[in-house]
Amino acid sequence: MDFLDSFIVAFLMAVFNIIVYIIFKKNLYGKPDMGMRFLTVNIFKDILWLIISLIIIDKTKENLLFLLICFIVASFFIYLPVIKRINKS
C-alpha cells in the first residue's frame, strides 16, 4: 500500500469519527437510550468506512492488517469520550 492510500483510509476514519461524535453530542446526548443510538450510528459509519477502504486499497494481508489496526485505534478514540460523557449523565 502506498502512503497516499493509507493516508486516505486513516483520514476518512478520523473525519467519520468526528462527524459521528458531533452527531452524538448535538442530537443523541441526553436522550433515552443514547448509548444504543450511538452504537447504531457508529456501526453504519464503520460499515461505510470499510466499504470505501476496501475499494481504495489492494486486498493483501498487510493492507487488511493495517485496516484492522486503524479500526481498533479509531474505535478506542471515539468510544473513550462517548463513554465518559455517558457516565457523567
N, CA, C and O atoms as a CHARMM CRD file, in Angstrom:
* protein
*
  356
    1    1 MET  N      0.85500  -1.16900   0.00000 PROA 1      0.00000
    2    1 MET  CA     0.00000   0.00000   0.00000 PROA 1      0.00000
    3    1 MET  C      0.89700   1.22600   0.00000 PROA 1      0.00000
    4    1 MET  O      1.85000   1.31300   0.77400 PROA 1      0.00000
    5    2 ASP  N      0.59100   2.14000  -0.84700 PROA 2      0.00000
    6    2 ASP  CA     1.39400   3.35100  -0.85000 PROA 2      0.00000
    7    2 ASP  C      0.88500   4.32800   0.21300 PROA 2      0.00000
    8    2 ASP  O     -0.17800   4.13800   0.80500 PROA 2      0.00000
    9    3 PHE  N      1.66500   5.35800   0.42900 PROA 3      0.00000
   10    3 PHE  CA     1.37800   6.29500   1.51000 PROA 3      0.00000
   11    3 PHE  C      0.04900   7.01200   1.30100 PROA 3      0.00000
   12    3 PHE  O     -0.69200   7.22400   2.26000 PROA 3      0.00000
   13    4 LEU  N     -0.25900   7.38300   0.07800 PROA 4      0.00000
   14    4 LEU  CA    -1.49200   8.12600  -0.19400 PROA 4      0.00000
   15    4 LEU  C     -2.72600   7.29800   0.15200 PROA 4      0.00000
   16    4 LEU  O     -3.67800   7.82100   0.73100 PROA 4      0.00000
   17    5 ASP  N     -2.72000   6.02100  -0.19200 PROA 5      0.00000
   18    5 ASP  CA    -3.86300   5.16400   0.14800 PROA 5      0.00000
   19    5 ASP  C     -4.03600   5.03100   1.65900 PROA 5      0.00000
   20    5 ASP  O     -5.14900   5.12800   2.17600 PROA 5      0.00000
   21    6 SER  N     -2.92900   4.81000   2.35700 PROA 6      0.00000
   22    6 SER  CA    -3.02600   4.67100   3.81200 PROA 6      0.00000
   23    6 SER  C     -3.43800   5.98700   4.46100 PROA 6      0.00000
   24    6 SER  O     -4.17100   5.98600   5.45000 PROA 6      0.00000
   25    7 PHE  N     -2.98000   7.09800   3.92100 PROA 7      0.00000
   26    7 PHE  CA    -3.37700   8.40000   4.45400 PROA 7      0.00000
   27    7 PHE  C     -4.87100   8.63700   4.24400 PROA 7      0.00000
   28    7 PHE  O     -5.55400   9.12900   5.14200 PROA 7      0.00000
   29    8 ILE  N     -5.37400   8.29100   3.07200 PROA 8      0.00000
   30    8 ILE  CA    -6.80200   8.47300   2.78300 PROA 8      0.00000
   31    8 ILE  C     -7.65400   7.62400   3.72200 PROA 8      0.00000
   32    8 ILE  O     -8.66300   8.10000   4.24400 PROA 8      0.00000
   33    9 VAL  N     -7.25900   6.37800   3.93800 PROA 9      0.00000
   34    9 VAL  CA    -8.00200   5.48800   4.82200 PROA 9      0.00000
   35    9 VAL  C     -8.02100   6.03700   6.24900 PROA 9      0.00000
   36    9 VAL  O     -9.07900   6.08200   6.87700 PROA 9      0.00000
   37   10 ALA  N     -6.87300   6.45100   6.76300 PROA 10     0.00000
   38   10 ALA  CA    -6.80600   6.99000   8.11800 PROA 10     0.00000
   39   10 ALA  C     -7.54800   8.32400   8.21600 PROA 10     0.00000
   40   10 ALA  O     -8.22000   8.58600   9.21300 PROA 10     0.00000
   41   11 PHE  N     -7.43200   9.15600   7.19900 PROA 11     0.00000
   42   11 PHE  CA    -8.11400  10.44600   7.20100 PROA 11     0.00000
   43   11 PHE  C     -9.63200  10.25800   7.17700 PROA 11     0.00000
   44   11 PHE  O    -10.35400  10.95900   7.88600 PROA 11     0.00000
   45   12 LEU  N    -10.11600   9.32300   6.37000 PROA 12     0.00000
   46   12 LEU  CA   -11.55100   9.05200   6.32100 PROA 12     0.00000
   47   12 LEU  C    -12.07400   8.58600   7.67300 PROA 12     0.00000
   48   12 LEU  O    -13.15100   9.00100   8.10000 PROA 12     0.00000
   49   13 MET  N    -11.32000   7.73100   8.34400 PROA 13     0.00000
   50   13 MET  CA   -11.75700   7.26100   9.65500 PROA 13     0.00000
   51   13 MET  C    -11.80400   8.40900  10.64900 PROA 13     0.00000
   52   13 MET  O    -12.73700   8.49900  11.44700 PROA 13     0.00000
   53   14 ALA  N    -10.81600   9.28100  10.61200 PROA 14     0.00000
   54   14 ALA  CA   -10.80900  10.42800  11.52500 PROA 14     0.00000
   55   14 ALA  C    -11.99600  11.35200  11.23800 PROA 14     0.00000
   56   14 ALA  O    -12.66900  11.79900  12.16700 PROA 14     0.00000
   57   15 VAL  N    -12.25100  11.63300   9.98600 PROA 15     0.00000
   58   15 VAL  CA   -13.36800  12.51500   9.62400 PROA 15     0.00000
   59   15 VAL  C    -14.70100  11.88400  10.02300 PROA 15     0.00000
   60   15 VAL  O    -15.56400  12.55400  10.59200 PROA 15     0.00000
   61   16 PHE  N    -14.86600  10.60000   9.72500 PROA 16     0.00000
   62   16 PHE  CA   -16.11400   9.92600  10.09000 PROA 16     0.00000
   63   16 PHE  C    -16.31000   9.89500  11.60800 PROA 16     0.00000
   64   16 PHE  O    -17.42700  10.07200  12.09300 PROA 16     0.00000
   65   17 ASN  N    -15.22500   9.66900  12.35800 PROA 17     0.00000
   66   17 ASN  CA   -15.33300   9.68200  13.81800 PROA 17     0.00000
   67   17 ASN  C    -15.73300  11.05500  14.33600 PROA 17     0.00000
   68   17 ASN  O    -16.54900  11.15700  15.25200 PROA 17     0.00000
   69   18 ILE  N    -15.17700  12.09400  13.77000 PROA 18     0.00000
   70   18 ILE  CA   -15.53300  13.45100  14.19800 PROA 18     0.00000
   71   18 ILE  C    -17.00000  13.72600  13.89900 PROA 18     0.00000
   72   18 ILE  O    -17.70400  14.30100  14.72900 PROA 18     0.00000
   73   19 ILE  N    -17.46200  13.32400  12.73500 PROA 19     0.00000
   74   19 ILE  CA   -18.86800  13.54200  12.36300 PROA 19     0.00000
   75   19 ILE  C    -19.79200  12.78000  13.30900 PROA 19     0.00000
   76   19 ILE  O    -20.79300  13.33100  13.76800 PROA 19     0.00000
   77   20 VAL  N    -19.47200  11.53100  13.60200 PROA 20     0.00000
   78   20 VAL  CA   -20.31300  10.73100  14.49700 PROA 20     0.00000
   79   20 VAL  C    -20.30200  11.31600  15.90200 PROA 20     0.00000
   80   20 VAL  O    -21.34000  11.32500  16.56400 PROA 20     0.00000
   81   21 TYR  N    -19.16700  11.80200  16.37200 PROA 21     0.00000
   82   21 TYR  CA   -19.11800  12.40000  17.70900 PROA 21     0.00000
   83   21 TYR  C    -19.94200  13.67800  17.76200 PROA 21     0.00000
   84   21 TYR  O    -20.61600  13.93500  18.76000 PROA 21     0.00000
   85   22 ILE  N    -19.90100  14.47200  16.71900 PROA 22     0.00000
   86   22 ILE  CA   -20.71600  15.69700  16.68000 PROA 22     0.00000
   87   22 ILE  C    -22.20100  15.33100  16.66800 PROA 22     0.00000
   88   22 ILE  O    -23.00300  15.96500  17.35400 PROA 22     0.00000
   89   23 ILE  N    -22.56200  14.32300  15.89800 PROA 23     0.00000
   90   23 ILE  CA   -23.95900  13.87000  15.88900 PROA 23     0.00000
   91   23 ILE  C    -24.37100  13.40000  17.27800 PROA 23     0.00000
   92   23 ILE  O    -25.47000  13.70300  17.74300 PROA 23     0.00000
   93   24 PHE  N    -23.48700  12.66000  17.93600 PROA 24     0.00000
   94   24 PHE  CA   -23.78600  12.20000  19.29200 PROA 24     0.00000
   95   24 PHE  C    -23.97000  13.37500  20.23700 PROA 24     0.00000
   96   24 PHE  O    -24.93800  13.42400  20.99600 PROA 24     0.00000
   97   25 LYS  N    -23.04600  14.31600  20.19200 PROA 25     0.00000
   98   25 LYS  CA   -23.07700  15.44500  21.12000 PROA 25     0.00000
   99   25 LYS  C    -24.29300  16.33700  20.89600 PROA 25     0.00000
  100   25 LYS  O    -24.91300  16.78700  21.85900 PROA 25     0.00000
  101   26 LYS  N    -24.63900  16.59400  19.64800 PROA 26     0.00000
  102   26 LYS  CA   -25.72800  17.52400  19.33400 PROA 26     0.00000
  103   26 LYS  C    -27.10900  16.86900  19.38900 PROA 26     0.00000
  104   26 LYS  O    -28.05700  17.47600  19.88800 PROA 26     0.00000
  105   27 ASN  N    -27.23500  15.64200  18.88500 PROA 27     0.00000
  106   27 ASN  CA   -28.55700  15.05500  18.70800 PROA 27     0.00000
  107   27 ASN  C    -28.89600  13.91300  19.65000 PROA 27     0.00000
  108   27 ASN  O    -30.06400  13.73200  19.99400 PROA 27     0.00000
  109   28 LEU  N    -27.91000  13.14300  20.07300 PROA 28     0.00000
  110   28 LEU  CA   -28.20400  11.93800  20.83700 PROA 28     0.00000
  111   28 LEU  C    -27.99300  12.08900  22.33600 PROA 28     0.00000
  112   28 LEU  O    -28.64500  11.40200  23.12300 PROA 28     0.00000
  113   29 TYR  N    -27.10100  12.97000  22.73700 PROA 29     0.00000
  114   29 TYR  CA   -26.74900  13.08000  24.15600 PROA 29     0.00000
  115   29 TYR  C    -27.93300  13.60600  24.95800 PROA 29     0.00000
  116   29 TYR  O    -28.56400  14.59400  24.58300 PROA 29     0.00000
  117   30 GLY  N    -28.21700  12.94900  26.03800 PROA 30     0.00000
  118   30 GLY  CA   -29.29600  13.36400  26.91900 PROA 30     0.00000
  119   30 GLY  C    -30.64000  12.73800  26.59100 PROA 30     0.00000
  120   30 GLY  O    -31.61500  12.96700  27.30800 PROA 30     0.00000
  121   31 LYS  N    -30.71300  11.96600  25.54100 PROA 31     0.00000
  122   31 LYS  CA   -31.96200  11.31200  25.16600 PROA 31     0.00000
  123   31 LYS  C    -31.97200   9.88600  25.70400 PROA 31     0.00000
  124   31 LYS  O    -30.91800   9.32000  25.99500 PROA 31     0.00000
  125   32 PRO  N    -33.15900   9.30900  25.83400 PROA 32     0.00000
  126   32 PRO  CA   -33.20700   7.91000  26.28500 PROA 32     0.00000
  127   32 PRO  C    -32.48400   6.99100  25.30400 PROA 32     0.00000
  128   32 PRO  O    -32.53000   7.20300  24.09300 PROA 32     0.00000
  129   33 ASP  N    -31.84000   6.00500  25.82000 PROA 33     0.00000
  130   33 ASP  CA   -31.08800   5.02500  25.02400 PROA 33     0.00000
  131   33 ASP  C    -30.02500   5.67300  24.14400 PROA 33     0.00000
  132   33 ASP  O    -29.82000   5.24900  23.00600 PROA 33     0.00000
  133   34 MET  N    -29.34900   6.69600  24.66200 PROA 34     0.00000
  134   34 MET  CA   -28.33800   7.38800  23.85400 PROA 34     0.00000
  135   34 MET  C    -27.17400   6.47300  23.49700 PROA 34     0.00000
  136   34 MET  O    -26.57900   6.62100  22.42900 PROA 34     0.00000
  137   35 GLY  N    -26.84500   5.53900  24.36400 PROA 35     0.00000
  138   35 GLY  CA   -25.75100   4.61800  24.07000 PROA 35     0.00000
  139   35 GLY  C    -26.07200   3.69600  22.91200 PROA 35     0.00000
  140   35 GLY  O    -25.23000   3.47400  22.04100 PROA 35     0.00000
  141   36 MET  N    -27.26800   3.16300  22.89400 PROA 36     0.00000
  142   36 MET  CA   -27.67600   2.27100  21.80300 PROA 36     0.00000
  143   36 MET  C    -27.81600   3.03400  20.48900 PROA 36     0.00000
  144   36 MET  O    -27.47500   2.51500  19.42700 PROA 36     0.00000
  145   37 ARG  N    -28.30900   4.24400  20.56000 PROA 37     0.00000
  146   37 ARG  CA   -28.41900   5.05600  19.34600 PROA 37     0.00000
  147   37 ARG  C    -27.03300   5.38600  18.79600 PROA 37     0.00000
  148   37 ARG  O    -26.81400   5.37100  17.58500 PROA 37     0.00000
  149   38 PHE  N    -26.10200   5.68300  19.70200 PROA 38     0.00000
  150   38 PHE  CA   -24.72800   5.94000  19.26600 PROA 38     0.00000
  151   38 PHE  C    -24.14200   4.70600  18.59400 PROA 38     0.00000
  152   38 PHE  O    -23.50900   4.81400  17.54400 PROA 38     0.00000
  153   39 LEU  N    -24.34800   3.53900  19.18900 PROA 39     0.00000
  154   39 LEU  CA   -23.81900   2.31000  18.60000 PROA 39     0.00000
  155   39 LEU  C    -24.39000   2.05800  17.20900 PROA 39     0.00000
  156   39 LEU  O    -23.68000   1.59100  16.31800 PROA 39     0.00000
  157   40 THR  N    -25.66500   2.36600  17.02300 PROA 40     0.00000
  158   40 THR  CA   -26.28300   2.18400  15.71100 PROA 40     0.00000
  159   40 THR  C    -25.63900   3.08700  14.67200 PROA 40     0.00000
  160   40 THR  O    -25.29700   2.63900  13.57800 PROA 40     0.00000
  161   41 VAL  N    -25.47600   4.35700  15.01500 PROA 41     0.00000
  162   41 VAL  CA   -24.84500   5.30800  14.09000 PROA 41     0.00000
  163   41 VAL  C    -23.39800   4.89500  13.82700 PROA 41     0.00000
  164   41 VAL  O    -22.92100   4.97600  12.69500 PROA 41     0.00000
  165   42 ASN  N    -22.70900   4.45800  14.86700 PROA 42     0.00000
  166   42 ASN  CA   -21.30100   4.09700  14.74000 PROA 42     0.00000
  167   42 ASN  C    -21.11300   2.84200  13.88100 PROA 42     0.00000
  168   42 ASN  O    -20.14100   2.75000  13.13000 PROA 42     0.00000
  169   43 ILE  N    -22.02100   1.88600  13.98300 PROA 43     0.00000
  170   43 ILE  CA   -21.91100   0.68900  13.15400 PROA 43     0.00000
  171   43 ILE  C    -22.07200   1.03600  11.68200 PROA 43     0.00000
  172   43 ILE  O    -21.32800   0.53500  10.83900 PROA 43     0.00000
  173   44 PHE  N    -23.04400   1.89200  11.36800 PROA 44     0.00000
  174   44 PHE  CA   -23.21100   2.31000   9.97200 PROA 44     0.00000
  175   44 PHE  C    -21.98800   3.06000   9.47000 PROA 44     0.00000
  176   44 PHE  O    -21.59400   2.90400   8.31400 PROA 44     0.00000
  177   45 LYS  N    -21.38100   3.87900  10.33700 PROA 45     0.00000
  178   45 LYS  CA   -20.15300   4.59000   9.96700 PROA 45     0.00000
  179   45 LYS  C    -19.02700   3.60400   9.68400 PROA 45     0.00000
  180   45 LYS  O    -18.28400   3.77200   8.71700 PROA 45     0.00000
  181   46 ASP  N    -18.89600   2.58200  10.51400 PROA 46     0.00000
  182   46 ASP  CA   -17.83500   1.59600  10.32600 PROA 46     0.00000
  183   46 ASP  C    -18.02400   0.79100   9.04100 PROA 46     0.00000
  184   46 ASP  O    -17.05400   0.49900   8.34200 PROA 46     0.00000
  185   47 ILE  N    -19.25800   0.43500   8.73400 PROA 47     0.00000
  186   47 ILE  CA   -19.53000  -0.31600   7.50300 PROA 47     0.00000
  187   47 ILE  C    -19.21500   0.54200   6.28200 PROA 47     0.00000
  188   47 ILE  O    -18.59100   0.06700   5.33300 PROA 47     0.00000
  189   48 LEU  N    -19.64200   1.80000   6.30200 PROA 48     0.00000
  190   48 LEU  CA   -19.35800   2.71300   5.19700 PROA 48     0.00000
  191   48 LEU  C    -17.84800   2.90000   5.01900 PROA 48     0.00000
  192   48 LEU  O    -17.34700   2.86700   3.89600 PROA 48     0.00000
  193   49 TRP  N    -17.12300   3.09500   6.13100 PROA 49     0.00000
  194   49 TRP  CA   -15.67100   3.27300   6.07200 PROA 49     0.00000
  195   49 TRP  C    -14.99500   2.02500   5.50700 PROA 49     0.00000
  196   49 TRP  O    -14.07600   2.12800   4.69400 PROA 49     0.00000
  197   50 LEU  N    -15.45000   0.84600   5.93700 PROA 50     0.00000
  198   50 LEU  CA   -14.85000  -0.38800   5.45500 PROA 50     0.00000
  199   50 LEU  C    -15.07200  -0.56900   3.95800 PROA 50     0.00000
  200   50 LEU  O    -14.15400  -0.96600   3.24100 PROA 50     0.00000
  201   51 ILE  N    -16.26400  -0.28600   3.48600 PROA 51     0.00000
  202   51 ILE  CA   -16.54500  -0.42200   2.05600 PROA 51     0.00000
  203   51 ILE  C    -15.66800   0.52300   1.24000 PROA 51     0.00000
  204   51 ILE  O    -15.07400   0.11800   0.24100 PROA 51     0.00000
  205   52 ILE  N    -15.58900   1.77500   1.66600 PROA 52     0.00000
  206   52 ILE  CA   -14.75800   2.75300   0.95300 PROA 52     0.00000
  207   52 ILE  C    -13.28700   2.34100   0.99900 PROA 52     0.00000
  208   52 ILE  O    -12.58300   2.42900  -0.00600 PROA 52     0.00000
  209   53 SER  N    -12.82800   1.89600   2.15900 PROA 53     0.00000
  210   53 SER  CA   -11.42100   1.49700   2.30400 PROA 53     0.00000
  211   53 SER  C    -11.07800   0.29900   1.43500 PROA 53     0.00000
  212   53 SER  O    -10.00200   0.25100   0.83800 PROA 53     0.00000
  213   54 LEU  N    -11.97100  -0.65300   1.36000 PROA 54     0.00000
  214   54 LEU  CA   -11.70100  -1.83400   0.53200 PROA 54     0.00000
  215   54 LEU  C    -11.71300  -1.50100  -0.95100 PROA 54     0.00000
  216   54 LEU  O    -11.06000  -2.18200  -1.74100 PROA 54     0.00000
  217   55 ILE  N    -12.43300  -0.48200  -1.33300 PROA 55     0.00000
  218   55 ILE  CA   -12.40400  -0.02800  -2.72600 PROA 55     0.00000
  219   55 ILE  C    -11.06300   0.64000  -3.03500 PROA 55     0.00000
  220   55 ILE  O    -10.53000   0.49200  -4.13400 PROA 55     0.00000
  221   56 ILE  N    -10.52200   1.37500  -2.06100 PROA 56     0.00000
  222   56 ILE  CA    -9.30300   2.15700  -2.27800 PROA 56     0.00000
  223   56 ILE  C     -8.04700   1.28500  -2.29200 PROA 56     0.00000
  224   56 ILE  O     -7.19000   1.44800  -3.16000 PROA 56     0.00000
  225   57 ILE  N     -7.93400   0.36200  -1.33800 PROA 57     0.00000
  226   57 ILE  CA    -6.66800  -0.36200  -1.17400 PROA 57     0.00000
  227   57 ILE  C     -6.66200  -1.69000  -1.92200 PROA 57     0.00000
  228   57 ILE  O     -7.69800  -2.19500  -2.35400 PROA 57     0.00000
  229   58 ASP  N     -5.45500  -2.23700  -2.06000 PROA 58     0.00000
  230   58 ASP  CA    -5.29000  -3.58100  -2.60600 PROA 58     0.00000
  231   58 ASP  C     -5.63500  -4.58400  -1.51300 PROA 58     0.00000
  232   58 ASP  O     -5.44600  -4.30300  -0.32900 PROA 58     0.00000
  233   59 LYS  N     -6.13200  -5.73700  -1.89700 PROA 59     0.00000
  234   59 LYS  CA    -6.52400  -6.75300  -0.93000 PROA 59     0.00000
  235   59 LYS  C     -5.35500  -7.68700  -0.64800 PROA 59     0.00000
  236   59 LYS  O     -5.27800  -8.78400  -1.20000 PROA 59     0.00000
  237   60 THR  N     -4.44600  -7.24200   0.21800 PROA 60     0.00000
  238   60 THR  CA    -3.33900  -8.08300   0.66100 PROA 60     0.00000
  239   60 THR  C     -3.41200  -8.22500   2.17400 PROA 60     0.00000
  240   60 THR  O     -4.15000  -7.49800   2.83900 PROA 60     0.00000
  241   61 LYS  N     -2.64200  -9.16400   2.71300 PROA 61     0.00000
  242   61 LYS  CA    -2.64700  -9.37100   4.16000 PROA 61     0.00000
  243   61 LYS  C     -2.16500  -8.13700   4.90700 PROA 61     0.00000
  244   61 LYS  O     -2.70700  -7.78900   5.95600 PROA 61     0.00000
  245   62 GLU  N     -1.16300  -7.48500   4.37500 PROA 62     0.00000
  246   62 GLU  CA    -0.60900  -6.31100   5.04400 PROA 62     0.00000
  247   62 GLU  C     -1.62500  -5.17400   5.09300 PROA 62     0.00000
  248   62 GLU  O     -1.76100  -4.49500   6.11100 PROA 62     0.00000
  249   63 ASN  N     -2.32500  -4.97700   4.00200 PROA 63     0.00000
  250   63 ASN  CA    -3.31800  -3.90500   3.96300 PROA 63     0.00000
  251   63 ASN  C     -4.50700  -4.20200   4.87000 PROA 63     0.00000
  252   63 ASN  O     -5.03900  -3.30000   5.51600 PROA 63     0.00000
  253   64 LEU  N     -4.91900  -5.44900   4.91800 PROA 64     0.00000
  254   64 LEU  CA    -6.02400  -5.80300   5.81000 PROA 64     0.00000
  255   64 LEU  C     -5.59700  -5.67800   7.27200 PROA 64     0.00000
  256   64 LEU  O     -6.40400  -5.30700   8.12400 PROA 64     0.00000
  257   65 LEU  N     -4.34800  -5.98300   7.56200 PROA 65     0.00000
  258   65 LEU  CA    -3.83500  -5.77400   8.91500 PROA 65     0.00000
  259   65 LEU  C     -3.81800  -4.28300   9.25500 PROA 65     0.00000
  260   65 LEU  O     -4.14300  -3.89700  10.37700 PROA 65     0.00000
  261   66 PHE  N     -3.44300  -3.45300   8.29500 PROA 66     0.00000
  262   66 PHE  CA    -3.47400  -2.01000   8.50200 PROA 66     0.00000
  263   66 PHE  C     -4.90200  -1.53500   8.77700 PROA 66     0.00000
  264   66 PHE  O     -5.11700  -0.71100   9.66500 PROA 66     0.00000
  265   67 LEU  N     -5.87300  -2.04600   8.02700 PROA 67     0.00000
  266   67 LEU  CA    -7.27300  -1.68400   8.25700 PROA 67     0.00000
  267   67 LEU  C     -7.72300  -2.09200   9.65300 PROA 67     0.00000
  268   67 LEU  O     -8.41900  -1.33600  10.33100 PROA 67     0.00000
  269   68 LEU  N     -7.33400  -3.26900  10.07500 PROA 68     0.00000
  270   68 LEU  CA    -7.69900  -3.74600  11.40100 PROA 68     0.00000
  271   68 LEU  C     -7.11500  -2.86000  12.49400 PROA 68     0.00000
  272   68 LEU  O     -7.81500  -2.48000  13.43200 PROA 68     0.00000
  273   69 ILE  N     -5.84500  -2.53500  12.37200 PROA 69     0.00000
  274   69 ILE  CA    -5.19200  -1.67800  13.37200 PROA 69     0.00000
  275   69 ILE  C     -5.81100  -0.28600  13.36800 PROA 69     0.00000
  276   69 ILE  O     -6.04400   0.29300  14.42900 PROA 69     0.00000
  277   70 CYS  N     -6.07600   0.24700  12.19600 PROA 70     0.00000
  278   70 CYS  CA    -6.71000   1.56100  12.08400 PROA 70     0.00000
  279   70 CYS  C     -8.09900   1.54500  12.72500 PROA 70     0.00000
  280   70 CYS  O     -8.48000   2.49500  13.40900 PROA 70     0.00000
  281   71 PHE  N     -8.84400   0.48100  12.50700 PROA 71     0.00000
  282   71 PHE  CA   -10.17600   0.36300  13.08200 PROA 71     0.00000
  283   71 PHE  C    -10.12300   0.30500  14.60300 PROA 71     0.00000
  284   71 PHE  O    -10.90700   0.97600  15.27400 PROA 71     0.00000
  285   72 ILE  N     -9.21500  -0.48100  15.14800 PROA 72     0.00000
  286   72 ILE  CA    -9.10700  -0.62400  16.60600 PROA 72     0.00000
  287   72 ILE  C     -8.70700   0.69500  17.25200 PROA 72     0.00000
  288   72 ILE  O     -9.29500   1.09500  18.25700 PROA 72     0.00000
  289   73 VAL  N     -7.72000   1.37100  16.69000 PROA 73     0.00000
  290   73 VAL  CA    -7.26500   2.64800  17.25100 PROA 73     0.00000
  291   73 VAL  C     -8.37300   3.69900  17.16000 PROA 73     0.00000
  292   73 VAL  O     -8.62700   4.42400  18.12100 PROA 73     0.00000
  293   74 ALA  N     -9.02200   3.77700  16.01300 PROA 74     0.00000
  294   74 ALA  CA   -10.09000   4.76200  15.83000 PROA 74     0.00000
  295   74 ALA  C    -11.26900   4.46800  16.74800 PROA 74     0.00000
  296   74 ALA  O    -11.88200   5.39500  17.27800 PROA 74     0.00000
  297   75 SER  N    -11.59400   3.19900  16.94400 PROA 75     0.00000
  298   75 SER  CA   -12.69000   2.84500  17.84900 PROA 75     0.00000
  299   75 SER  C    -12.36700   3.26000  19.27200 PROA 75     0.00000
  300   75 SER  O    -13.23700   3.75900  19.98600 PROA 75     0.00000
  301   76 PHE  N    -11.13500   3.06000  19.68700 PROA 76     0.00000
  302   76 PHE  CA   -10.73000   3.48200  21.02600 PROA 76     0.00000
  303   76 PHE  C    -10.91800   4.98100  21.19300 PROA 76     0.00000
  304   76 PHE  O    -11.42000   5.43800  22.22000 PROA 76     0.00000
  305   77 PHE  N    -10.51100   5.75500  20.17400 PROA 77     0.00000
  306   77 PHE  CA   -10.57500   7.20600  20.28600 PROA 77     0.00000
  307   77 PHE  C    -11.99100   7.76000  20.20700 PROA 77     0.00000
  308   77 PHE  O    -12.21900   8.88800  20.64300 PROA 77     0.00000
  309   78 ILE  N    -12.94200   7.02000  19.67300 PROA 78     0.00000
  310   78 ILE  CA   -14.31200   7.52300  19.68500 PROA 78     0.00000
  311   78 ILE  C    -15.08100   6.98800  20.89500 PROA 78     0.00000
  312   78 ILE  O    -15.90500   7.70800  21.46000 PROA 78     0.00000
  313   79 TYR  N    -14.83200   5.75300  21.29700 PROA 79     0.00000
  314   79 TYR  CA   -15.57400   5.20600  22.41700 PROA 79     0.00000
  315   79 TYR  C    -15.17400   5.82900  23.74600 PROA 79     0.00000
  316   79 TYR  O    -16.02200   5.98800  24.62400 PROA 79     0.00000
  317   80 LEU  N    -13.93400   6.17800  23.91300 PROA 80     0.00000
  318   80 LEU  CA   -13.47300   6.74500  25.17600 PROA 80     0.00000
  319   80 LEU  C    -14.21900   8.02400  25.55000 PROA 80     0.00000
  320   80 LEU  O    -14.76200   8.09000  26.65300 PROA 80     0.00000
  321   81 PRO  N    -14.27500   9.05500  24.68200 PROA 81     0.00000
  322   81 PRO  CA   -15.01500  10.26100  25.08600 PROA 81     0.00000
  323   81 PRO  C    -16.52100  10.04100  25.18100 PROA 81     0.00000
  324   81 PRO  O    -17.18200  10.67300  26.00500 PROA 81     0.00000
  325   82 VAL  N    -17.06600   9.16700  24.36100 PROA 82     0.00000
  326   82 VAL  CA   -18.50600   8.91700  24.42200 PROA 82     0.00000
  327   82 VAL  C    -18.86600   8.22500  25.73700 PROA 82     0.00000
  328   82 VAL  O    -19.83900   8.60500  26.38700 PROA 82     0.00000
  329   83 ILE  N    -18.10700   7.23500  26.12600 PROA 83     0.00000
  330   83 ILE  CA   -18.37700   6.52800  27.38500 PROA 83     0.00000
  331   83 ILE  C    -18.20800   7.47300  28.57500 PROA 83     0.00000
  332   83 ILE  O    -19.00300   7.42800  29.51400 PROA 83     0.00000
  333   84 LYS  N    -17.19500   8.31900  28.54800 PROA 84     0.00000
  334   84 LYS  CA   -17.01800   9.30100  29.61800 PROA 84     0.00000
  335   84 LYS  C    -18.20800  10.23000  29.69900 PROA 84     0.00000
  336   84 LYS  O    -18.68000  10.52900  30.79600 PROA 84     0.00000
  337   85 ARG  N    -18.70300  10.69400  28.57000 PROA 85     0.00000
  338   85 ARG  CA   -19.84300  11.61100  28.53200 PROA 85     0.00000
  339   85 ARG  C    -21.11600  10.92900  28.99400 PROA 85     0.00000
  340   85 ARG  O    -21.92400  11.54200  29.69200 PROA 85     0.00000
  341   86 ILE  N    -21.31200   9.67500  28.61800 PROA 86     0.00000
  342   86 ILE  CA   -22.49500   8.93400  29.05600 PROA 86     0.00000
  343   86 ILE  C    -22.44900   8.69600  30.56400 PROA 86     0.00000
  344   86 ILE  O    -23.47600   8.78900  31.23700 PROA 86     0.00000
  345   87 ASN  N    -21.27400   8.39200  31.09400 PROA 87     0.00000
  346   87 ASN  CA   -21.15400   8.14600  32.52700 PROA 87     0.00000
  347   87 ASN  C    -21.37400   9.41100  33.35300 PROA 87     0.00000
  348   87 ASN  O    -21.77400   9.31900  34.51400 PROA 87     0.00000
  349   88 LYS  N    -21.12400  10.58200  32.78600 PROA 88     0.00000
  350   88 LYS  CA   -21.36600  11.83000  33.50700 PROA 88     0.00000
  351   88 LYS  C    -22.84400  12.13000  33.64200 PROA 88     0.00000
  352   88 LYS  O    -23.25100  12.83700  34.56400 PROA 88     0.00000
  353   89 SER  N    -23.65900  11.60200  32.73100 PROA 89     0.00000
  354   89 SER  CA   -25.08500  11.94000  32.78900 PROA 89     0.00000
  355   89 SER  C    -25.84700  11.07500  33.75400 PROA 89     0.00000
  356   89 SER  O    -27.05700  11.24300  33.91000 PROA 89     0.00000
